[in-house]
Amino acid sequence: MAYQAGPIGGPQQKSTKALVALIMAIVSFVLFPFILSIGALAVGYQAKKEIAASNGAIAGADQAKWAIILGWISLVWGIVAIALYATVLN
């Protein structure tokens, strides 16, 4: 991984939003899949915009990317689980 220089006079800050989104996405596989996965998607996309607008001053693009990916997987998995549950009950 290449070092990316931050703003002059200090190191890069890490995005708190990206970390929160990633934690929400991971936890969404166990607890409240719809609520947390949608939250992870919203915060992940916000973090991605914030990081892009910072011109390298804020790190965490990979965390935001994985939060979005895992958020979509969890959301789809929740929909499939409900569909399977509804099918088995009929």
C-alpha positions, -999 to +999 in steps of 0.1 A: +000+000+000+015+033-010+017+062+014-005+090+005+006+124+018-020+143+038-024+180+040+008+200+047+017+199+083+001+167+094-008+131+087-040+119+070-071+117+092-092+086+091-129+088+083-150+081+113-180+077+091-163+050+071-155+030+102-190+034+116-205+023+083-182-008+082-191-018+117-228-013+110-225-035+078-207-063+097-232-063+126-261-062+101-255-099+093-264-108+129-287-081+142-315-061+125-304-068+089-327-042+072-321-013+096-284-017+099-277-025+063-296+005+051-278+026+077-245+012+066-253+021+030-263+056+038-233+063+060-210+045+036-220+067+007-217+098+028-182+087+039-173+081+003-183+116-007-166+132+022-133+113+014-135+122-022-141+159-014-111+161+010-086+157-018-065+132+001-068+148+036-091+120+049-084+083+045-108+054+046-120+049+011-115+012+013-135+010+045-163+030+029-162+007-002-164-025+019-192-010+041-212-004+009-205-039-005-214-056+028-244-034+033-258-045-001-250-082+005-267-080+039-298-063+025-302-088-003-295-117+021-323-104+044-348-102+015-339-137+004-343-150+039-377-135+042-387-149+008-376-184+018-393-181+052-426-171+035-423-199+010-417-225+037-447-214+057-471-218+027 
